[in-house]
Amino acid sequence: MKKGIIVGGGIGGLTTAIALRKAGMDVIVCEQAPALREAGAGIWMAPNALQVLFELGIADNIIAAGKKLEKISVVDLKYRPISVIDGAWVRKNFYFDTVAIHRGVLQHLLAAQLPADTILLNKRFAGFRQDDRSVVALFEDGTSLEADFLIGADGIHSVVRRQMQIEQQLRYSGQTCWRFIADFSLPESEKDLMYEIWSDQKGLRVGYSHINDRQVYVYITDEALPGGKDQTETLRDDLLERCEAFPLLVRQMINAAHPESIIRSDLYDFPPIPRWTEGRVALLGDAAHATTPNLGQGACQAMEDALILSRKLHFVADIPTALTEYQKTRWKKAAYITNTSYQFARVTNTTGLLRRIITGMLRATPARVNEQQFEKIYTLSN
Ligand SMILES: Cc1cc2nc3c(=O)[nH]c(=O)nc-3n(C[C@H](O)[C@H](O)[C@H](O)COP(=O)(O)OP(=O)(O)OC[C@H]3O[C@@H](n4cnc5c(N)ncnc54)[C@H](O)[C@@H]3O)c2cc1C
């Protein structure tokens, strides 16, 4: 039985552990935090992620705990469509809707698939060494673990990647994002819909949908220098002021938020890196291909990584070869997502005439061209 160490217990690391165990491997997840806690409010799981979860036998649990969305629309401040993807077409071709879910709930459902002793908490990875026969992971607590392979699922600032000496520089998108969950009920006609509303200002957008019958997940992006900080006491008023041009509904949702639960994140990615593997070690999820969230695909891509990695390690006996094949199968799509998402941020960082030209072009894009783009995103790597 092949034995693996997964560094990082985020969505990527946990899904990988589930997929590898299902493929008959023995794995251990090493997470630096004292508890599994997925910060970040809500998350949208697109049909490609649901296909992975279906293969792993857990799609139904996740769909039941979230909210199926029938249509996803990018609109202007008056809800005039800029770009809409037809839910019926998505369901017909990719079997699933997009599902919105609380991140903590998703994390819990993933962790519940794993025996408790496969997740080691307070286990901060410090480095690895490897030879022809095995890889040894070294931890900051002075302990070590030996296995046949090691997967770095340790996020955008990956320590595993750093040790692999892969040249890479984080790239700031020019935008900051505020995210929150609030107890709020959307009007009946909007309960199954997800909207992203574009204002006329650079970077300023609001997206929202229900994540279950009682709560909504809302994000607000705006052009800003990185490193900004908020005052909890004034944050809600600041966001209300920022969003004063948006429909009343948006301001009602901001009013329903608890300021201390609003998360602020500067949006970074890094341009595709040429190498995800080194012998018995491979990167996965944000560690391999962090992307801005404009396509809502970061975690979905990590899930695709997990499935492909498990298949390669299952079918290919030699571990370095299996890991290289995993990269070969996944690299092109992950790079497409990162680059397309980054371009999307640049589009929303425009204003004035240029913005009007771009939105005009998006509105004039034939449905078939839009569908071709979604085909690329929703078709699993193979
Ligand atoms: C605003 C925003 C909205 C988003 N919305 C979506 C969306 O709707 N849909 C979607 O698919 N994606 C979305 N994403 C992207 C998604 O959140 C990430 O792509 C995904 O969470 C990456 O998962 P990961 O497991 O690769 O990394 P992470 O979630 O970063 O997990 C890495 C884990 O490794 C641990 N770790 C780090 N270093 C060490 C170490 N040295 N030792 C041990 N453990 C370590 C960390 O504690 C962490 O638990 C969004 C991102 C942002 C910023």
The ligand as an SDF file (V2000), in Angstrom:
LIG
                    3D

 53 58  0  0  0  0  0  0  0  0999 V2000
  -12.3300   36.1560   -1.6530 C   0  0  0  0  0  0  0  0  0  0  0  0
  -12.1790   34.7370   -2.1030 C   0  0  0  0  0  0  0  0  0  0  0  0
  -13.2760   34.0500   -2.5850 C   0  0  0  0  0  0  0  0  0  0  0  0
  -13.1400   32.7480   -3.0810 C   0  0  0  0  0  0  0  0  0  0  0  0
  -14.2310   32.1150   -3.5660 N   0  0  0  0  0  0  0  0  0  0  0  0
  -14.0930   30.8830   -4.1070 C   0  0  0  0  0  0  0  0  0  0  0  0
  -15.2470   30.1980   -4.6500 C   0  0  0  0  0  0  0  0  0  0  0  0
  -16.3750   30.7000   -4.6120 O   0  0  0  0  0  0  0  0  0  0  0  0
  -15.0460   28.9670   -5.1880 N   0  0  0  0  0  0  0  0  0  0  0  0
  -13.8130   28.3610   -5.2200 C   0  0  0  0  0  0  0  0  0  0  0  0
  -13.6950   27.2420   -5.7320 O   0  0  0  0  0  0  0  0  0  0  0  0
  -12.7320   28.9850   -4.7000 N   0  0  0  0  0  0  0  0  0  0  0  0
  -12.8340   30.2160   -4.1400 C   0  0  0  0  0  0  0  0  0  0  0  0
  -11.7570   30.8380   -3.5940 N   0  0  0  0  0  0  0  0  0  0  0  0
  -10.4360   30.1520   -3.6290 C   0  0  0  0  0  0  0  0  0  0  0  0
  -10.3190   29.1340   -2.5190 C   0  0  0  0  0  0  0  0  0  0  0  0
  -10.6100   29.7170   -1.2740 O   0  0  0  0  0  0  0  0  0  0  0  0
   -8.8940   28.5710   -2.4950 C   0  0  0  0  0  0  0  0  0  0  0  0
   -8.4730   28.2760   -3.7960 O   0  0  0  0  0  0  0  0  0  0  0  0
   -8.8610   27.2770   -1.6820 C   0  0  0  0  0  0  0  0  0  0  0  0
   -9.3260   27.5070   -0.3760 O   0  0  0  0  0  0  0  0  0  0  0  0
   -7.4350   26.7380   -1.6580 C   0  0  0  0  0  0  0  0  0  0  0  0
   -7.3920   25.5800   -0.8660 O   0  0  0  0  0  0  0  0  0  0  0  0
   -6.0050   24.9400   -0.4730 P   0  0  0  0  0  0  0  0  0  0  0  0
   -6.3490   23.7660    0.3740 O   0  0  0  0  0  0  0  0  0  0  0  0
   -5.1630   24.7360   -1.6880 O   0  0  0  0  0  0  0  0  0  0  0  0
   -5.2330   26.0380    0.3690 O   0  0  0  0  0  0  0  0  0  0  0  0
   -5.6460   26.7150    1.7890 P   0  0  0  0  0  0  0  0  0  0  0  0
   -7.1150   26.8190    1.9480 O   0  0  0  0  0  0  0  0  0  0  0  0
   -4.8390   27.9670    1.8900 O   0  0  0  0  0  0  0  0  0  0  0  0
   -5.1430   25.6650    2.8580 O   0  0  0  0  0  0  0  0  0  0  0  0
   -3.7870   25.5100    3.1730 C   0  0  0  0  0  0  0  0  0  0  0  0
   -3.6900   24.8500    4.5390 C   0  0  0  0  0  0  0  0  0  0  0  0
   -2.3330   24.5550    4.8000 O   0  0  0  0  0  0  0  0  0  0  0  0
   -2.0180   24.9170    6.1300 C   0  0  0  0  0  0  0  0  0  0  0  0
   -0.5710   25.1740    6.1800 N   0  0  0  0  0  0  0  0  0  0  0  0
    0.1010   26.2270    5.6310 C   0  0  0  0  0  0  0  0  0  0  0  0
    1.4160   26.1230    5.9100 N   0  0  0  0  0  0  0  0  0  0  0  0
    1.5730   24.9970    6.6370 C   0  0  0  0  0  0  0  0  0  0  0  0
    2.7050   24.3410    7.2160 C   0  0  0  0  0  0  0  0  0  0  0  0
    3.9370   24.8640    7.1240 N   0  0  0  0  0  0  0  0  0  0  0  0
    2.5030   23.1890    7.8920 N   0  0  0  0  0  0  0  0  0  0  0  0
    1.2600   22.6350    8.0130 C   0  0  0  0  0  0  0  0  0  0  0  0
    0.1560   23.2320    7.5000 N   0  0  0  0  0  0  0  0  0  0  0  0
    0.3060   24.3790    6.8100 C   0  0  0  0  0  0  0  0  0  0  0  0
   -2.8750   26.1450    6.3890 C   0  0  0  0  0  0  0  0  0  0  0  0
   -3.0610   26.3600    7.7720 O   0  0  0  0  0  0  0  0  0  0  0  0
   -4.1670   25.7640    5.6760 C   0  0  0  0  0  0  0  0  0  0  0  0
   -5.0370   25.0520    6.5130 O   0  0  0  0  0  0  0  0  0  0  0  0
  -11.8720   32.1270   -3.0710 C   0  0  0  0  0  0  0  0  0  0  0  0
  -10.7680   32.8020   -2.5560 C   0  0  0  0  0  0  0  0  0  0  0  0
  -10.9160   34.0980   -2.0690 C   0  0  0  0  0  0  0  0  0  0  0  0
   -9.6960   34.8120   -1.5390 C   0  0  0  0  0  0  0  0  0  0  0  0
  1  2  1  0
  2  3  1  0
  2 52  2  0
  3  4  2  0
  4  5  1  0
  4 50  1  0
  5  6  2  0
  6  7  1  0
  6 13  1  0
  7  8  2  0
  7  9  1  0
  9 10  1  0
 10 11  2  0
 10 12  1  0
 12 13  2  0
 13 14  1  0
 14 15  1  0
 14 50  1  0
 15 16  1  0
 16 17  1  0
 16 18  1  0
 18 19  1  0
 18 20  1  0
 20 21  1  0
 20 22  1  0
 22 23  1  0
 23 24  1  0
 24 25  2  0
 24 26  1  0
 24 27  1  0
 27 28  1  0
 28 29  2  0
 28 30  1  0
 28 31  1  0
 31 32  1  0
 32 33  1  0
 33 34  1  0
 33 48  1  0
 34 35  1  0
 35 36  1  0
 35 46  1  0
 36 37  1  0
 36 45  1  0
 37 38  2  0
 38 39  1  0
 39 40  1  0
 39 45  2  0
 40 41  1  0
 40 42  2  0
 42 43  1  0
 43 44  2  0
 44 45  1  0
 46 47  1  0
 46 48  1  0
 48 49  1  0
 50 51  2  0
 51 52  1  0
 52 53  1  0
M  END
$$$$
